[in-house]
Amino acid sequence: MTRHVIKRLPIDTGVSGWEAISERAYPVVALDYDVTADWLIIGGGFAGLSAARRLSQLRPQDKIVVLDARELAKGPAGRNSGFMIDVPHNLSSGEYSVADEQSTREEIRHNRLAIAFAADVAAEYGLSRETFDPSGKVNAAASDRGLGLNENYRKSLERIGEDYRVLDAEQMREMTGSHYYRGGLYTPGAVMIQPADYIRGLAQGLRSKVDIYEHSPVLELTREGNVWKARSNRGSVSAPKVILGVNGHIESFGHFRGRLMHIFTYASMTAAFSQNEFGGEVTGVDRWALLPADPMGATLRKITTNGLSRIVVRTRFTYDPSLRVSDRRVAGIAAEQRRSFDARFPGLKDLPLEYSWAGALCLSRNHVPAFGEIEEGLFSACCENGLGTVKSTLAGMMAADLAAGVNSRELDQYRNQPEPSKLPPEPIAWLGVNSVIRFQELRAGREG
């Protein structure tokens, strides 16, 4: 008998603006009885729901159950910036693209496989353009260093034949309404999503094929014979195969301990404003999406629905192996984001930041996922390395294929990676990682 007792459950700090403005069209159902299934998926984010959809395609007659500890879209899946990025996006380095050309091409192919999967979700389930928008994104530069980083990135894209467009300061101003930026690098393959709407829309589309239970944390996972049993507060699920789509919480299930970096990033969303009031010269066109030229800088997005707009600003990273941060820290960083926002949009100084929140990332030192069959019948689709929308979608797809015995070139390449490398012991890791993060944030300067 194998037994895992899960003593640490997810804790989310602050109210995600994405979730707050998202509308839900179906009721929350919690597990309150014992269930037998063919498949159990733990985690209802990008990895878990993608695995569920893939399994429903591969094994349409099988019974599939998804358990999530919280309400869908209130956890990390509904707290990210909503960029589905196809080109390299390595947050653990000072630049986005650091791999060799062959590895870069493979990464792009895998990213685009995940984006195509998400595009099929959007088409099949009728997701709106506000939820799934194939608009591309811009790497925005506000300093000499930022312009240099964009130029390095441009050269790396050119070497492998990727499309891009260089934007000057005036084009950036026309797009955003801000005089802050000195240039930009546009890449067309990224998709902008409203992450909470996407997760809820995917779950709604799956409800006829998959049983989804929320507010149903797994407290104990045991294996007897050929069957795994997950016990929750008021019920259980028994299944021969289990997929864990819990990102950094895979350590709470006893695997990859001491190998994953638990990083939090922070975001704020403005109150809604009218395009008639703050459009055009003040905030530019209806929608835009900016990544910082320096990975440690500020990410910004403007969204518009029915003539009302909001701007989201994401800055700061912290390493927190406890997997929790305080309300006080979120409030303090929100004050820093206010200053960053006002520097870019001085005409919006009286516009409140209505929502502020923290969101968890999971990174490995060697930039690889925590993936594979980790015990008999137990599969991991975790550690998204800072690009949760795409990497977790891909991990869920690949875990479903692996568990179902489906062979492909993509799966062979994906699974042929080393496991996450070990971290130094605490508190050395805490001191080292946070020191590196803070140095890189200070070096980002005006990009932050």
N, C-alpha and C positions, 0 to 999 in steps of 0.2 A: 504493500500500500504506500502511495505517495501522498503527502499532505502538505499543503501550503496555507498558512494562516496569514491573512492580509490585515495588517495592523494599521496601515497608513492609507487613508482615503483622500481623494482629491479635494483641495481647498482652493477656491477662486476668490480673488480680492477685487472689489469694485464691480460696478455694473458696466458690462460691455455695451457701448452705444449700438453696435450692430444688432445685438440681441434685443435691446430696448426698442428699436424702431422696426423690428421684424414682427410680422403677424403670423400667428400659428393657426392652421385650419383644422386641426384634429386634436382629440383629447390626450392627456397624459395617462398612460396605463402602467401601473407598477405590478411587479410579479408578486402574487399572493397565494400561489399554490405550487405543487411539484409538477415539473414538466419533463417529458422525455423527448429528445430531438435527435436528428442526425448530425447537426452542427450547432455548436455554440460559439458565438462571437462576443468577446468581452470588450466593450468600448464602442460608443456610438458616434465617433468622430469621422474624419476623412478615411482613415485606415479601415475601421470597423465596418462602416456602411459601404465602402467600396468592395471590401471582401464579401459582404452579404449580397451585394448586387451581382458580383462575379459568380458566386456560388449559385445564385438563383438562375443564372444563365447556363452554367455547366450542369447543374443537378436540379432541374425544375421540379422534380417529384419529391425532393428531400425536404424535410422539416428543418427550417433554419430559425434560430433564436438569437436575438441581440440583447445583451444586458448593458445598461449604462448606469453609473452611480448617481448621475444627476439628471437634470432635464436637458434634452438635446439642445445644442447650440449655446448653452450657458457656460460650458467648459472651454478649454483651449481652442477647440474647432471654431467657436463663434467669437474668438477674441483676437484673431490674427488680422493682418492688414488687407487680406483678400487678393494678394498677387499670386496668380498661377504663372510661374515664370519658366520659359523653355530654355533659355540660355544659362550658362553657369552662374551660380549665385552662392559662393562660398563665404559664409559669415565668419569662419574661424581664421580667416586670413585678412591681411590689410587690403587685398584686392579681391574682386569677385571671381576672376578666372585665373587659376594658378596651375592647372593640370596640363599635361602634354596634349597635343592635338588629337590623338586617337582617343584618349580618355574623355576629352571634351566632347568629341562627336558622339561617343557612346552615351554620355550623360544627357546631351541634348535629345538624342533619339528616345531615351527612356522618359525624359520629361514630357516630350510630345506625345508619347504613348499614353501617359496619364492625362494630359490635357484633352486628347481625343476621346478618352473614356468619359471625362467630365462633360465634354461637348455632347456626347451621346445621351448622357443623363439630362442635360438641359433640353435637348430636342425631344426626347421621349416623354419627359414629364412637364413640358411646356413652361420652362423657367423663363422669366422675362429678361429683357436686356439689362435692367437694373440689377438683376441677380447674376447674370452671366454675360459679360461684355467683352468680346474679343478685340479690344481697342489698342493693345500694345501698351508699353510703358516707357518712361523717360528716366534715365540716370541724370539727375540734375547736379550741376556744379556751381558753387558759390565762391570759389577761391582758385588761386593758381594751382594749388595742389589738387583740387577737385578736377580742374581742367586736365591736368596731367594724368590723373587716374582714368578719366574718361578716354583720353587718347590711347593709353595702354590697352584699355578694354576694346576700343575700336579696332586697334591693330590685331588683337587676338581674334576678334570676330571676322575680320577681313581675311586672315590667314586660312580660315576654314570655310570661307565662302558664305558667311551669314549676312543677311540684310541688316542695314542700319541706316540712320539718317542723323547727321550732325545738325544741331540747332544752335543758333547764336543767341545773344542776350535779348535781342528784340523779339525773336520768335518765342523765347521763354516767357517774356513779359506778355505777349499777346495771348499765350495759352493760359497763364496763371493769373495775370493782372499784377504780378509782383515784379519789382525792380531788383530783387535780391539776387537773382541767378544770373550768372555770366555765360552759361551755355548748357547744352544738354545733349544726350545721346539717346535717340529713339530706336527701340527694337520692336518690330511689329508682332512677334509671336506670343506675347504674354496676354493672358485673359484676366480681366478684373472681375472679381465676384463679390457679392454681398455675402460673406461667409455664413452668417446665421441663416439667411434665406436659402442658401444653397443646401446646407445640411438639413434644414427642415423640409425643403422641397424634395431632396433625395429620399429622406425617410418616408414622406407621404407617398411617393411613388412606389416604395418597396412594401408598403403595408399590406398589399394584397398577396404578397409572396413570402413575407418574412414577419415573424412575431417580434416586435420591439417593445422592451420593457424599460421604463425610466425610473429614476429614484430607486434603483435596485442594485446597490453595490454588492460586489462579490466579497464576502467575508472569509470564505474558506473554499479552497479548490483541492479536491482529493481525487485520486485514481485508485479504483479497485478493479482488478481484472483488466478488461479492455474498455472500461467506461470511466470518463471523468464526470465528477459531480461538483457543481458550483452552488454553494449555499449563500442565499441572500437573507434579507431581514425576515421575510415572511414566506419564502418559497425556495425552490431549488430547480436547477436544470441539469439533467444527465444527458451526456452525449459522448460518442466515441472519439470525436475530434473537436478541438477547441482552438480558436485563433484569438490571440491577444493583440488588440489594437489600442494599447493604453499608453503608448509613447514612453516617457520617462518612468511611469509607474510600473514598468516591467520589473524594476528592482524590488518593488513591493511584493511581487510574486516569486522572489527568490532567484532571479536570473540577471546576469550582467552587472552584478553589484561591483562597485568600484571602477566601473568602466564608462559611465555616462555622466555628462556635465548637464546639470539642471539649471538652465538659464531663464531668467524672467526678463521680458521686455514690457514697455509701458506705453499706453496710448490715451489720448483724449479726443473727444468729438465735440464740435461746437453745437450750439443750439441751431435750429433751422433758421434760414434767412431767405428772403425773396430775391430772386435774380433781378427783379426790377430795382431792388434796394442796393444790393452789393454784387451785381454781375459786372460783365464787361470790363471796365477800367480797374475795378477793385479786385475781383477774383477770377477774371478771365472767362473762358468758355464753360459750358455746363459741366463737363466731366474731364478730369485729368488725373494722372497717377504718376507720382514722382518717387523714385528711389534715390537715396543720396549717392553721389559719386564715390564717397568713402563709406564702406559698409557700416561704420559706426555712427553715421550721421542721422539726419532726420528724414523719415519717410512721411510723405503727405499725399492725401487723396481728397479730391472734391467729388461729391456725388450730388446728383440733382434728380428729384422725382416730383412730377406735377408742379414744376415751377419753384419748388423749395429746395434749397441746397444746404449741405453741411460739409465741413472740412474736418478730416481726421489727421492728427499729427502723432507719430510714433517716434519716441526717442528713448535712449538709455537702455543698458543691459546690466543685470546683476546675476551673480552666481549664488544660488541658494539650494544646497543639497537637502535642506529640510522640506523642499517642495511647497513652501508657503512664504508669503510676504505680508507685511502689515498694511493696514489702511493708512497709517501715518506715512509710510514710505510712498504709497501711491499718491497721496495728497501733496507730499513734498516734490515729487517728480512732476506732478501736474503743474505746480507753480513754475518749475523750470520750463515746461512745455509752453506755458503762457508767454514767457519771454521769447522763446524761439519762434512762436507763432507771430507775436507782435512785430518782431524784427522783419518778418516776411510780409506781413499784412498790417501795416500801421493804421490803415483805415478801418480795421475791425477790432480795435482795442476795447470797445464796449460790448463786443459780442461774447457772451459767456461760453466757457467750455462746459457743456451740460453733463457729459459723462466722462469718467476717468477710470482706467482699469489696468490690471496686470494680466499678462498671459505667459504661460509656460512654454519654453522650447526645450528640446533635448538634442545635445550635440555629442559627438564622439571626437576624441583627439585626432583620429585618423580619418574622419569624415566618411564613415561607413555606417550602414544601418545595423540595428540589432535584429537580425533576421534569421529565420530558419526553423527547423524542427528541433526544439530545445529539449523536449522529452517526448517519449513515444505518444503520438497523437496530439501533442501540444505545440503550437506554432506561434512564432513571434513576428509581428509586423510593426516594429517600433523604432524609435530614434530617427526623427525626420531631418535632423541636421539643419534646422532653421528655415526650412521651406515646406511647412506642414501641408499646405494645400496639395502640392504636386507630389512631394516625396511620400507622404502618407497615403495618398491615393494609389500611387504605384506600389507601395509596400502591401497594401490591402489586396490589390489585384494579384501580385506575385505570391502572396501567402495562400490565397484561394487556389491558385493553379498548383502550387506545391502540394498542398493538402489533398487536392482532388486528383493528383497524379497526372496533370496535364503538362506535357513537355513542350518547350519552345526555346528558341534562341535567346529571347529576352530573359527568360527565367534562368537559363544556364549562365548568362552573363551576370545577372543580378545576384544569384546565389554564390557565384565564384568570387567572393570578397572575403577579406579577413574579418575576424570578429573585432568589435571595438577594443582598442588598446587600453591597458590599465592606466588609471590615474594615480598620482602620488597620494599617499595617505592624508587624511585630514589631521590637523588644520592646514597642512602644507598646500593641498589643492585649493582650499578656499582662499588663502592668501595669494597664491600664485595666479589663479584664474582672475580674481577680482582686480589684482594689480595690473595684469595685462589689459583687461577690459577698460579700466580707468585710463591707462596710458593711451590706448587707442582712441577713446572718446575725446580726451584732451587734444590729441594730435589732429582729430577731425576738424577742430576749430569751427569756422563758419559753416561747415557742412552740417553741424549738429544743431 
